[in-house]
Amino acid sequence: MKIAIMGSGGVGGYYGARLATSGHDVHFIARGEHARAMRESGLRIESGTGNFAIPRVRVAEDSSEVGAADLVVIAVKLWDTEAAAHAVVPLVGPSTIVVSLQNGVEKDDVIGAIVGREHLIGGVTWIIARILEPGVIAHTGAMQRVVAGELDGTTSERVGRVVDAFSGAGVNAAASDDIRRATWEKFAFLAASAAVTAVTRLSMGPVRNHPATRALLRDAIAETVAVARANGIAIPEAFVDEQMSFVDSLPAAGRASMANDILHGGRLELEWLSGAVIRLGEKAGVPTPVHRTLYAALAPYANGAPEAG
């Protein structure tokens, strides 16, 4: 397949590299120092599943240089969703498949309105990865899972092709007949873990080991589940307990990307994570006091470290 990766940071860089090593024609859409390093020295992956490198990669700063792709993977930060969707348009031909591996629950509506919902399938990923330095992606632990599905819940040959591409690249990939539920389930965990690790400036180990922060994390997950159910998503009763067991299986040093962003003075996805929980809760009439508190504590850092004074 000819595959375009829109957003070549931790998630896009890692999966793009995996797809490239398995023989796909992968084009990375990237800019800045990271793009220059990839163009000059290739892409290196440092991973808990084994390090590897691609000496030569295809890198474009402008998506119009690439032409139509068979598959477009969107992996930009949530604040760039609309801009990325517009940039994807030149990559879309009659049979192009577009999938977003972003974290939010509002992303597909934004992307579908721009690229055409007929091209879009739903996607979710579970991975801890970040740019370690330009041209180098660090993948923490062994978790690397992708789930894809038609947004209307039907089965399709094209979803199978996407799953096969990721599976053939050594990724744990599967098809879902309820991708909206899968997206909300990931969101419930991610919105909570991102906010709690960011507000405490701690990795997952200390957060899950202290009774107070463990309870905070659980309450944040449960609150988002309540919002999901009010929006028609049938999340099982055992889900919160299962997520806390999942938390216990994660690398102790792992942090959500928003926690890494706040530690490095970067912009936060807060408005599309806890902010979305609050917005969607208000529309559904569900109180969200936990996420409101987390949001308030993090809001001064949403656009980077606030100035003193």
Long-range contacts (C-beta under 8 A, 24 or more apart in sequence): 1-25, 1-70, 1-71, 1-161, 1-165, 2-27, 2-68, 2-69, 2-70, 2-71, 3-27, 3-69, 3-70, 3-71, 3-72, 3-73, 3-165, 4-29, 4-63, 4-66, 4-69, 4-71, 4-72, 4-73, 4-88, 4-91, 5-29, 5-73, 5-75, 6-63, 6-72, 6-73, 6-74, 6-75, 6-76, 6-84, 6-87, 6-88, 6-91, 7-74, 7-75, 7-76, 7-77, 7-80, 7-84, 8-34, 8-35, 8-38, 8-59, 8-75, 9-34, 9-75, 9-76, 9-77, 9-130, 9-131, 9-137, 10-127, 10-129, 10-130, 10-131, 10-137, 10-138, 10-139, 10-257, 11-75, 11-101, 11-125, 11-127, 11-129, 12-73, 12-75, 12-76, 12-101, 13-43, 13-45, 13-129, 13-131, 13-137, 14-45, 14-47, 14-127, 14-129, 14-137, 14-139, 14-144, 15-73, 15-75, 15-101, 15-125, 15-127, 15-146, 15-166, 15-169, 15-171, 16-43, 16-73, 17-43, 17-45, 17-52, 17-54, 17-57, 17-137, 18-144, 18-166, 18-169, 18-170, 18-171, 19-165, 19-166, 19-169, 20-54, 20-57, 21-52, 21-54, 21-169, 22-165, 22-168, 22-169, 22-170, 24-165, 24-169, 25-58, 26-57, 26-58, 27-58, 27-59, 27-60, 27-66, 27-69, 28-57, 28-58, 28-59, 28-60, 29-59, 29-60, 29-61, 29-63, 29-66, 29-87, 30-59, 30-60, 30-61, 31-61, 32-134, 33-134, 34-131, 34-134, 34-135, 35-59, 35-61, 36-134, 37-133, 37-134, 37-135, 37-136, 38-134, 38-135, 40-135, 41-135, 42-135, 43-135, 43-136, 43-137, 44-135, 44-136, 44-137, 45-136, 45-137, 45-139, 46-132, 46-136, 46-137, 46-138, 46-139, 47-138, 47-139, 48-139, 48-140, 48-141, 48-142, 48-251, 49-139, 49-142, 49-144, 49-170, 63-87, 63-88, 63-90, 63-91, 64-90, 66-90, 66-91, 67-91, 68-92, 68-93, 68-96, 69-93, 69-96, 70-95, 70-96, 70-97, 71-96, 71-97, 71-98, 71-99, 71-162, 71-165, 72-96, 72-97, 72-98, 72-99, 73-99, 73-100, 73-101, 73-123, 74-98, 74-99, 74-100, 74-101, 74-102, 74-107, 74-111, 75-100, 75-101, 75-102, 76-102, 77-102, 77-267, 77-269, 78-102, 78-103, 78-104, 78-107, 78-269, 78-271, 78-272, 78-273, 79-267, 79-269, 79-271, 79-272, 81-107, 81-110, 81-111, 82-110, 82-114, 84-111, 85-110, 85-111, 85-113, 85-114, 85-115, 86-114, 88-114, 88-115, 89-114, 89-115, 92-116, 92-119, 97-121, 97-158, 97-161, 97-162, 99-123, 99-148, 99-162, 101-125, 101-146, 103-186, 103-187, 103-190, 103-191, 103-194, 103-269, 103-272, 103-273, 104-187, 104-269, 104-272, 104-273, 104-276, 105-183, 105-184, 105-187, 105-276, 105-280, 106-272, 106-276, 108-151, 108-183, 112-151, 117-151, 120-151, 121-148, 121-149, 121-150, 121-151, 121-156, 121-158, 121-159, 121-162, 121-179, 122-148, 122-149, 122-150, 122-151, 122-176, 122-179, 122-180, 122-182, 122-183, 123-147, 123-148, 123-179, 124-148, 124-179, 124-182, 124-183, 124-186, 125-186, 126-186, 128-250, 128-251, 128-254, 128-255, 130-257, 130-260, 140-251, 140-253, 140-254, 141-250, 141-251, 141-254, 143-250, 144-171, 144-172, 145-171, 145-172, 145-173, 145-174, 146-171, 146-172, 146-173, 146-174, 147-173, 147-174, 147-175, 147-176, 147-179, 147-182, 148-173, 148-174, 148-175, 148-176, 148-179, 149-175, 149-176, 149-177, 149-178, 149-179, 149-182, 150-179, 151-179, 151-180, 153-177, 153-178, 153-179, 153-180, 180-233, 181-233, 181-234, 181-235, 184-228, 184-231, 184-233, 184-235, 185-228, 185-235, 185-239, 187-224, 187-228, 187-273, 187-276, 188-221, 188-224, 188-225, 188-228, 188-235, 188-239, 188-243, 189-221, 189-243, 189-246, 190-256, 190-273, 191-220, 191-224, 191-273, 191-274, 191-276, 191-277, 191-291, 192-217, 192-220, 192-221, 192-223, 192-224, 193-217, 193-247, 193-256, 194-256, 194-257, 194-258, 194-259, 194-269, 194-273, 194-274, 195-220, 195-258, 195-270, 195-273, 195-274, 195-291, 195-294, 195-295, 195-298, 196-220, 196-294, 197-255, 197-256, 197-258, 197-259, 198-256, 198-258, 198-259, 198-261, 198-262, 198-268, 198-270, 198-298, 198-301, 199-294, 199-297, 199-298, 201-259, 201-262, 201-263, 202-255, 202-259, 203-252, 203-253, 203-254, 203-255, 203-259, 204-247, 204-250, 204-251, 204-252, 204-253, 204-254, 204-255, 205-251, 205-252, 205-253, 206-252, 208-247, 208-248, 214-244, 216-290, 217-244, 217-247, 218-244, 219-290, 220-290, 220-291, 220-294, 223-277, 223-281, 223-288, 223-289, 223-290, 223-291, 224-277, 224-291, 226-281, 226-286, 227-277, 227-280, 227-281, 227-284, 227-286, 227-288, 230-281, 230-284, 230-285, 230-286, 231-280, 231-284, 262-298, 262-301, 265-304, 265-305, 266-304, 267-302, 267-303, 267-304, 268-298, 268-301, 268-302, 268-303, 270-295, 270-298, 270-299, 270-301, 270-302, 271-302, 274-298
